[in-house]
Structure formats: C-alpha cells, structure tokens
Amino acid sequence: MSELPSEREQALEARLVELEMRVSFQEHALAELSDALAAASMQGSRNADALRVLLEDLGKVRNALNSSDPASEPPPPHY
C-alpha cells in the first residue's frame, strides 16, 4: 500500500508549483522587456542618424541662402 502525501507535503508542493510559475512568468516578462529595450535602442540610433542627416541638409540650405548675393538675383516680376 502506498502512503498518501500529507497535507503539509501537498501545501509545500502547491507553493513550489506556484513559485515555479511565477519564476517562469518573470523570465518571460524579462525577455519581452529586453526585446523592447533592444528595439527602442535601435530606433533611437536610427532617429539620431536621421537627425544628423537633416541637420547637415539644413546647414547646406542655410549656407546656400547666406552665400547668395542679393544684387545678383533678378528683380521681382512686378518691376
């Protein structure tokens, strides 16, 4: 005849199962957070690259506008 587990053993087993489930959930959540952080980092890097290109283009436009001589421009059409 096999001996049935005592109430204490059953309670400990239930607690162990609950703790294992919690650890599993936390590991899953941590992996998701890690993935999200990696994606945000990559997006931030892409945004920084895009901003750098835009600032370079803006600098070129400013230089072009500042270097133009108003006397060399044709008069407005109403003259």
OpenMM code with the backbone's topology and positions (N, CA, C; nanometers):
from openmm import Vec3, app, unit

residues = "MET SER GLU LEU PRO SER GLU ARG GLU GLN ALA LEU GLU ALA ARG LEU VAL GLU LEU GLU MET ARG VAL SER PHE GLN GLU HIS ALA LEU ALA GLU LEU SER ASP ALA LEU ALA ALA ALA SER MET GLN GLY SER ARG ASN ALA ASP ALA LEU ARG VAL LEU LEU GLU ASP LEU GLY LYS VAL ARG ASN ALA LEU ASN SER SER ASP PRO ALA SER GLU PRO PRO PRO PRO HIS TYR".split()
positions = [
    Vec3(0.0808, -0.1177, 0.0000),
    Vec3(0.0000, 0.0000, 0.0000),
    Vec3(0.0864, 0.1258, 0.0000),
    Vec3(0.0580, 0.2211, -0.0900),
    Vec3(0.1386, 0.3429, -0.0951),
    Vec3(0.0822, 0.4459, 0.0011),
    Vec3(0.1732, 0.5220, 0.0516),
    Vec3(0.1348, 0.6231, 0.1501),
    Vec3(0.0934, 0.7511, 0.0781),
    Vec3(-0.0187, 0.8101, 0.1130),
    Vec3(-0.0647, 0.9345, 0.0540),
    Vec3(0.0147, 1.0505, 0.1119),
    Vec3(0.0424, 1.1547, 0.0295),
    Vec3(0.1159, 1.2693, 0.0831),
    Vec3(0.0325, 1.3410, 0.1899),
    Vec3(0.1031, 1.3896, 0.2884),
    Vec3(0.0345, 1.4614, 0.3973),
    Vec3(-0.0098, 1.5992, 0.3474),
    Vec3(-0.0938, 1.6614, 0.4264),
    Vec3(-0.1412, 1.7960, 0.3918),
    Vec3(-0.0241, 1.8922, 0.3808),
    Vec3(0.0722, 1.8785, 0.4689),
    Vec3(0.1897, 1.9669, 0.4670),
    Vec3(0.2679, 1.9477, 0.3378),
    Vec3(0.2865, 1.8245, 0.2962),
    Vec3(0.3578, 1.7967, 0.1719),
    Vec3(0.2804, 1.8504, 0.0518),
    Vec3(0.1497, 1.8365, 0.0566),
    Vec3(0.0676, 1.8888, -0.0526),
    Vec3(0.0764, 2.0413, -0.0590),
    Vec3(0.0749, 2.1051, 0.0584),
    Vec3(0.0849, 2.2506, 0.0636),
    Vec3(0.2204, 2.2968, 0.0108),
    Vec3(0.3270, 2.2257, 0.0509),
    Vec3(0.4603, 2.2608, 0.0016),
    Vec3(0.4700, 2.2412, -0.1493),
    Vec3(0.4127, 2.1338, -0.1983),
    Vec3(0.4124, 2.1080, -0.3427),
    Vec3(0.3382, 2.2191, -0.4166),
    Vec3(0.2241, 2.2618, -0.3628),
    Vec3(0.1457, 2.3685, -0.4246),
    Vec3(0.2247, 2.4990, -0.4259),
    Vec3(0.2935, 2.5290, -0.3170),
    Vec3(0.3758, 2.6505, -0.3101),
    Vec3(0.4902, 2.6441, -0.4097),
    Vec3(0.5514, 2.5276, -0.4214),
    Vec3(0.6612, 2.5093, -0.5149),
    Vec3(0.6131, 2.5305, -0.6589),
    Vec3(0.4987, 2.4734, -0.6912),
    Vec3(0.4432, 2.4894, -0.8261),
    Vec3(0.4134, 2.6370, -0.8528),
    Vec3(0.3546, 2.7053, -0.7530),
    Vec3(0.3237, 2.8478, -0.7686),
    Vec3(0.4507, 2.9289, -0.7892),
    Vec3(0.5549, 2.9017, -0.7123),
    Vec3(0.6815, 2.9735, -0.7275),
    Vec3(0.7450, 2.9472, -0.8642),
    Vec3(0.7378, 2.8234, -0.9103),
    Vec3(0.7921, 2.7916, -1.0428),
    Vec3(0.7160, 2.8670, -1.1519),
    Vec3(0.5843, 2.8784, -1.1359),
    Vec3(0.5045, 2.9526, -1.2333),
    Vec3(0.5419, 3.1006, -1.2314),
    Vec3(0.5611, 3.1564, -1.1131),
    Vec3(0.5998, 3.2973, -1.1013),
    Vec3(0.7355, 3.3222, -1.1665),
    Vec3(0.8314, 3.2346, -1.1407),
    Vec3(0.9643, 3.2498, -1.1999),
    Vec3(0.9547, 3.2417, -1.3519),
    Vec3(0.8762, 3.1489, -1.4007),
    Vec3(0.8581, 3.1343, -1.5447),
    Vec3(0.7967, 3.2608, -1.6046),
    Vec3(0.6950, 3.3149, -1.5390),
    Vec3(0.6320, 3.4382, -1.5861),
    Vec3(0.7314, 3.5532, -1.5850),
    Vec3(0.8092, 3.5657, -1.4782),
    Vec3(0.9066, 3.6741, -1.4682),
    Vec3(1.0165, 3.6603, -1.5735),
    Vec3(1.0591, 3.5384, -1.6021),
    Vec3(1.1584, 3.5178, -1.7071),
    Vec3(1.1024, 3.5599, -1.8423),
    Vec3(0.9769, 3.5254, -1.8675),
    Vec3(0.9122, 3.5640, -1.9926),
    Vec3(0.9002, 3.7165, -2.0012),
    Vec3(0.8571, 3.7801, -1.8936),
    Vec3(0.8429, 3.9255, -1.8917),
    Vec3(0.9786, 3.9929, -1.9108),
    Vec3(1.0818, 3.9395, -1.8483),
    Vec3(1.2162, 3.9956, -1.8616),
    Vec3(1.2652, 3.9841, -2.0055),
    Vec3(1.2380, 3.8734, -2.0715),
    Vec3(1.2768, 3.8563, -2.2116),
    Vec3(1.2027, 3.9567, -2.3004),
    Vec3(1.0749, 3.9777, -2.2733),
    Vec3(0.9987, 4.0754, -2.3512),
    Vec3(1.0524, 4.2160, -2.3294),
    Vec3(1.0846, 4.2511, -2.2060),
    Vec3(1.1409, 4.3828, -2.1772),
    Vec3(1.2762, 4.4011, -2.2452),
    Vec3(1.3563, 4.2968, -2.2455),
    Vec3(1.4856, 4.3028, -2.3106),
    Vec3(1.4691, 4.3257, -2.4605),
    Vec3(1.3760, 4.2557, -2.5222),
    Vec3(1.3489, 4.2746, -2.6648),
    Vec3(1.3002, 4.4163, -2.6933),
    Vec3(1.2118, 4.4662, -2.6076),
    Vec3(1.1588, 4.6009, -2.6262),
    Vec3(1.2696, 4.7050, -2.6102),
    Vec3(1.3579, 4.6849, -2.5148),
    Vec3(1.4691, 4.7774, -2.4943),
    Vec3(1.5635, 4.7759, -2.6135),
    Vec3(1.5913, 4.6591, -2.6673),
    Vec3(1.6781, 4.6487, -2.7851),
    Vec3(1.6143, 4.7190, -2.9045),
    Vec3(1.4839, 4.7013, -2.9238),
    Vec3(1.4138, 4.7670, -3.0344),
    Vec3(1.4149, 4.9190, -3.0163),
    Vec3(1.3931, 4.9661, -2.8946),
    Vec3(1.3943, 5.1101, -2.8678),
    Vec3(1.5334, 5.1677, -2.8907),
    Vec3(1.6344, 5.0950, -2.8538),
    Vec3(1.7717, 5.1398, -2.8756),
    Vec3(1.8023, 5.1514, -3.0245),
    Vec3(1.7601, 5.0524, -3.1016),
    Vec3(1.7812, 5.0567, -3.2461),
    Vec3(1.7049, 5.1739, -3.3088),
    Vec3(1.5826, 5.1963, -3.2641),
    Vec3(1.5035, 5.3074, -3.3164),
    Vec3(1.5686, 5.4400, -3.2805),
    Vec3(1.6190, 5.4517, -3.1597),
    Vec3(1.6886, 5.5737, -3.1180),
    Vec3(1.8112, 5.5987, -3.2040),
    Vec3(1.8830, 5.4940, -3.2371),
    Vec3(2.0005, 5.5070, -3.3229),
    Vec3(1.9603, 5.5524, -3.4631),
    Vec3(1.8524, 5.4935, -3.5163),
    Vec3(1.8040, 5.5355, -3.6481),
    Vec3(1.7584, 5.6812, -3.6456),
    Vec3(1.6899, 5.7204, -3.5366),
    Vec3(1.6451, 5.8597, -3.5248),
    Vec3(1.7641, 5.9551, -3.5185),
    Vec3(1.8675, 5.9165, -3.4466),
    Vec3(1.9865, 6.0012, -3.4365),
    Vec3(2.0524, 6.0164, -3.5733),
    Vec3(2.0591, 5.9080, -3.6500),
    Vec3(2.1166, 5.9149, -3.7846),
    Vec3(2.0332, 6.0064, -3.8748),
    Vec3(1.9024, 5.9919, -3.8683),
    Vec3(1.8141, 6.0759, -3.9499),
    Vec3(1.8279, 6.2229, -3.9105),
    Vec3(1.8358, 6.2503, -3.7823),
    Vec3(1.8515, 6.3876, -3.7347),
    Vec3(1.9834, 6.4463, -3.7826),
    Vec3(2.0898, 6.3664, -3.7793),
    Vec3(2.2206, 6.4131, -3.8260),
    Vec3(2.2139, 6.4519, -3.9728),
    Vec3(2.1505, 6.3675, -4.0555),
    Vec3(2.1375, 6.3969, -4.1986),
    Vec3(2.0544, 6.5234, -4.2190),
    Vec3(1.9446, 6.5366, -4.1468),
    Vec3(1.8603, 6.6555, -4.1597),
    Vec3(1.9345, 6.7821, -4.1189),
    Vec3(2.0132, 6.7749, -4.0126),
    Vec3(2.0892, 6.8913, -3.9694),
    Vec3(2.1964, 6.9281, -4.0716),
    Vec3(2.2581, 6.8280, -4.1330),
    Vec3(2.3552, 6.8556, -4.2387),
    Vec3(2.2875, 6.9241, -4.3568),
    Vec3(2.1706, 6.8729, -4.3964),
    Vec3(2.0958, 6.9332, -4.5071),
    Vec3(2.0534, 7.0754, -4.4731),
    Vec3(2.0090, 7.0972, -4.3515),
    Vec3(1.9692, 7.2311, -4.3090),
    Vec3(2.0885, 7.3260, -4.3142),
    Vec3(2.2041, 7.2774, -4.2717),
    Vec3(2.3253, 7.3596, -4.2792),
    Vec3(2.3585, 7.3973, -4.4225),
    Vec3(2.3423, 7.3022, -4.5143),
    Vec3(2.3686, 7.3306, -4.6556),
    Vec3(2.2712, 7.4349, -4.7082),
    Vec3(2.1442, 7.4241, -4.6721),
    Vec3(2.0437, 7.5212, -4.7165),
    Vec3(2.0757, 7.6586, -4.6599),
    Vec3(2.1114, 7.6649, -4.5334),
    Vec3(2.1469, 7.7941, -4.4719),
    Vec3(2.2673, 7.8566, -4.5410),
    Vec3(2.3682, 7.7751, -4.5686),
    Vec3(2.4863, 7.8269, -4.6370),
    Vec3(2.4505, 7.8788, -4.7757),
    Vec3(2.3655, 7.8059, -4.8457),
    Vec3(2.3250, 7.8493, -4.9790),
    Vec3(2.2482, 7.9799, -4.9721),
    Vec3(2.1609, 7.9944, -4.8729),
    Vec3(2.0834, 8.1178, -4.8596),
    Vec3(2.1710, 8.2347, -4.8174),
    Vec3(2.2656, 8.2101, -4.7296),
    Vec3(2.3513, 8.3178, -4.6800),
    Vec3(2.4568, 8.3583, -4.7823),
    Vec3(2.4962, 8.2682, -4.8692),
    Vec3(2.6022, 8.2998, -4.9636),
    Vec3(2.5495, 8.3652, -5.0908),
    Vec3(2.4197, 8.3662, -5.1095),
    Vec3(2.3661, 8.4281, -5.2312),
    Vec3(2.3741, 8.5796, -5.2193),
    Vec3(2.4144, 8.6424, -5.3275),
    Vec3(2.4273, 8.7877, -5.3322),
    Vec3(2.2960, 8.8463, -5.3820),
    Vec3(2.2304, 8.9313, -5.3033),
    Vec3(2.1012, 8.9871, -5.3459),
    Vec3(2.1121, 9.0662, -5.4765),
    Vec3(2.2273, 9.1253, -5.5043),
    Vec3(2.2419, 9.2049, -5.6267),
    Vec3(2.2422, 9.1151, -5.7503),
    Vec3(2.2840, 8.9889, -5.7341),
    Vec3(2.2898, 8.9001, -5.8495),
    Vec3(2.1555, 8.8348, -5.8807),
    Vec3(2.0586, 8.8546, -5.7942),
    Vec3(1.9271, 8.7959, -5.8183),
    Vec3(1.8472, 8.8852, -5.9134),
    Vec3(1.7660, 8.8262, -5.9979),
    Vec3(1.6843, 8.9099, -6.0881),
    Vec3(1.5793, 8.9849, -6.0077),
    Vec3(1.5350, 9.0973, -6.0601),
    Vec3(1.4334, 9.1744, -5.9881),
    Vec3(1.3002, 9.1002, -5.9851),
    Vec3(1.2163, 9.1320, -5.8892),
    Vec3(1.0858, 9.0655, -5.8813),
    Vec3(1.0058, 9.0957, -6.0091),
    Vec3(0.9086, 9.0119, -6.0433),
    Vec3(0.8335, 9.0290, -6.1691),
    Vec3(0.7564, 9.1607, -6.1814),
    Vec3(0.7207, 9.2254, -6.0740),
    Vec3(0.6380, 9.3466, -6.0832),
    Vec3(0.7198, 9.4710, -6.1200),
    Vec3(0.8535, 9.4580, -6.1327),
    Vec3(0.9355, 9.5742, -6.1728),
    Vec3(0.9534, 9.5808, -6.3198),
] * unit.nanometer
topology = app.Topology()
chain = topology.addChain("A")
for resn in residues:
    res = topology.addResidue(resn, chain)
    for name in ("N", "CA", "C"):
        topology.addAtom(name, app.Element.getBySymbol(name[0]), res)
